[in-house]
Each structure stands twice: as structure tokens, then as C-alpha cells.
Amino acid sequence: MTTRQQVLVLYLGTSALDSDVVGWARYDGTGGTRPTTGDSDEPPYKTGAAALEDGWRLFQAAQLVPPYPGAEHETSFLKHEFFFEKLVEV
């Protein structure tokens, strides 16, 4: 058996793990699935906390950076990005 990593990226509405998921991406190092951007209308989890409860391990959270003065209402990247992983035996 070999261990492979699955990665789940969740973009949350706020910096709190219990806030709603507003965007997501999945990557499967096992080769068992080939998820792509926009392949579902529903997020895999309602919140980041729900992913933790399902066994995903959080390994990176977004740095909290205040908006640049005057840019509070600008459209930009999704800033509340959280990376989760699962280690799977294949």
C-alpha cells in the first residue's frame, strides 16, 4: 500500500471556519477521481468546520490582511482560503 494525498481548498465567507463555503476546488493525488472547476453546483461541505468533522485535516489558513485603504469595496480574489488534506491508502 502507498499513501497519497487528497487536497480540498475551501473559500469561506469570513475568516471563521464555521462560516459558509463560497468557493471550492478539489485535487485527488490517488488518481481515483478527476475533479474539475465548476463540476458541481453544491459545495462539498457547508462550512470549513464540517470538513474537519468529516476527517479532513486543516494545514493552511489564509493570512488575515485588512483591505487597502480606499479599496474596501473593490472586487478581488477570494481571501478566506483554507487548505485541507486527507491521506488515503491506495
Sequence and secondary structure as in RCSB ss.txt:
>XXXX:A:sequence
MTTRQQVLVLYLGTSALDSDVVGWARYDGTGGTRPTTGDSDEPPYKTGAAALEDGWRLFQAAQLVPPYPGAEHET
SFLKHEFFFEKLVEV
>XXXX:A:secstr
  EEEEEEEEEESSSSTTSBEEEEEEEETTSS    TTS SS S SBHHHHHHTT EEEEE       TT TT  
     EEEEEEEEE 
